[in-house]
Amino acid sequence: MKKVLVTTVLLIGMMGYSQRGQHFDSEQRGMKDMSPEQIAILKTKKMTLALDLSTAQQKEIQTLNLENAKEREALMLERKVKKEQAEQSKPSTDERFEFKNERLDRMIAQKGKMKQILSEEQFQKWERINHHRSSHRKDGNREHNSGRRHGK
């Protein structure tokens, strides 16, 4: 009886753990199959709903989102090629530093551009949304590593 109970608890825990990844990554997986133009349109529409953007702001932000999506796609292809060519599976410390440094530079530039396009109120709301997303991702990674479920 004890073995059956332990086995049941383990199976339920494994099922919950395996389904957790599907919930958090479903939007990301769906975006991978889309073109940069489609991604830019969807992100712009989501921002329009969240920030009540004017038509002029929508056009500027869609242009910015398109640039970002194309850049992201190029970086992903570049990393894929590097990974296929390299025998080592993990990048060196210097490569990781360079990648993170470039990413932070892009984020700083993005923030500056958004500050120019959005009103002060919209910009503050945009920052709250982005802060929530980044902290949500960090929490999700921490929970994934510790085996705990989100919000429980």
C-alpha positions, 0 to 999 in steps of 0.5 A: 500500500505504501509503495502504491501511494508513493508511486501515485504521488510521484506520477502526479508530481511528474505530470504537473512538472511536465505540463508547467513548461507548456503553459509558460512557453506556449506563446514563445513557441507559437512566435517562432514559426511566424515571420518578423512582420507578423511578430511586429504586427501582433506585438504592436497590437498588444501594445496598442491595447495595453497602452492606448496608442495613437495611430502615429505611435502605432506606426512608429512602434510597429517599425521598431518592433519589425526592426527588433524582430528581424534583428532577433531572427538574424541573431538566432540564425547566427547562434544556430550556425555557430552551434552547428559548427562548434563542437563545444555545446556551451559558449565560453565565459567571454562569449557569454559576456559579449552576448549579455553585454550586447543584449543589454545595449539593445535593451537600453537603446529600445528603452530610449526609443520607447521614451521618445515615442510614448507619453510619460504616462504610457512610458511608465505603464510600459516599464511596469509591464516589462518589469513584470514580464522580466520578473515573471521569467526570472521567477519561472526559471527559479521555480523550474530549477527548484521544482516548485510550481508557480503561485503555490 
